[in-house]
Amino acid sequence: LEYRGNCLVKHGMKLYLSFELFSVLCLLTSQSDIDPATLRGHLEPLGLQGPVLSVDELSAFPDSKTFYNKYTRGSRPFLVKGGAKDSPGYSLWTDEYLMERQEAGSEVVTVESGKKENRTEPSSYYTMKEFLEVYRAKNIYMVAAVPKYIMQDVLLPYPLRCGGYQSQLVDTVMWFSSGGTKSVLHQDDVDNINCLFSGSKELHFIEYPKYKKRVHMDHGVNGYSSVDTDRVDLLKYPGFKAIEFHFVRMEAGDCLYIPYKWYHQVRSYDRNIAVNVWWEPLVEFNEPDCAYPEDVGLPTIDKYWFQVLDKSNETEPISDLRDYFRDLMKEDIAMTYDEFLGKMQTNKDIMRKGIQWVREMDEQVRKLFRVLDFNGDNIVTTSDIDELDDEVEDRLSAIRDDLEDVVDSQKMNIGPNKTGDSSRSVHADDELPNSTERDEL
């Protein structure tokens, strides 16, 4: 017998259960042995379940090379006190200023209902002027690309202006509310600097990948957890027990670096305006680029190209793994292993700039194909994907997580990327498993 979390597991037994069913059975066999009163932070807000650590606090942004070597490669968050105060928007962005421009009447922004984030609710669309007229009275908040007419009011954070970061920029997002908003616990598949122009924020972080196996991301494809951040149920989510949290409080004018995929939950207070700058993790620093930086004048974000501006990169949101594989196949009705591998090797979610295809990725793709190929005929069809049940989807999700680990090892420069011949791919004439082997995955 082995003790795993709250469950005793007998070795040698083959039992395939969905994560949800496994959790229920776990609880039924273990709840009687647990006194909830002994669980630190049970049914309390997120962040009270374990020790709380601080983050580095700086008086100014580091230079680009230091930022790369110490913080992005080291996956280390930091707070810059006053880091946003040089941006014109810090002093300009009153409601009157934002509303008086003619563009406010035509610029459309995305608005969410409810101050406590619920990602299952549909969004609404207002003009900027309409939002400004009602946001103090309504239970809403804005989360949208920084309106074009005020992009010249935001400086690109200093470390991102050379070294190759400029070519990795993804998007800029503006968060605007009257305060009192609470986000879900989530992670972003990008690096992130958040600058606060008005109000205050409190953030709790959980380190990635250190706690990847313990944070319950039941909406992993969309990067968030269903855990109630106001009342964390440690019987339902035992992975949060005694986990380490990093905590930071931001005041107006501060900027915060949130490393790639770190889990975080945000609470905002008072009239609140923040701007995120997102970029793809930089795999290799370009030192000569900083020796001869491009002269763009005042380095505001309207002077730089962001990937989101390229309409050809826009895709429909993926809601679950079924949608993920349907999107992968697109118009194909059936695919051989070689065809499936080729699709994965050109998938933009995986093969981002600077990522090399290595043999460990072949191995995970082969596992995915084995699970999807229900009848063992070495063909995956759209009907195979349509028939996925929760049990199989959980197995696919675990394999896809392992594939992401290989990608992350390159993005975050953690550990070796290559073992053996990284250039070799698996081909269709390699031996593929029979149904018995698939069942043993």
Protein Blocks (a to p, Z undefined) as FASTA:
>chain_A
ZZehjaccdehiacdddfklmmmmmmmmmmmmpcfklpghiaiaehilbccddddddfbd
cdfklmmmmmmmnopacddehklmmpmklmmmcfklmmmpmklmmmccdddehjbdcfkb
ccddddfklmmmmmmmpccdddddddfklmmmpccdfklmgghlmmmpfbdcddddeeji
acdddddfbdcddddfedcddddddddfklmmmmccfblmnopafbdfklccfklmmmlg
opacddddddehiacdddehiacddddedjdddddddddddfbdcfklmmmccdebjadf
klpccfklmmklpccddfbfklmmmmmnmmafbdcfklmmmmmmmgmklmgghiacdfkl
mmmmmmmmmmmmmnonopacfklmmmpcfklmmmmmmmmmmmmmmmmmmmnogajfbecj
fkbccdfkbccddfklmmmZZ
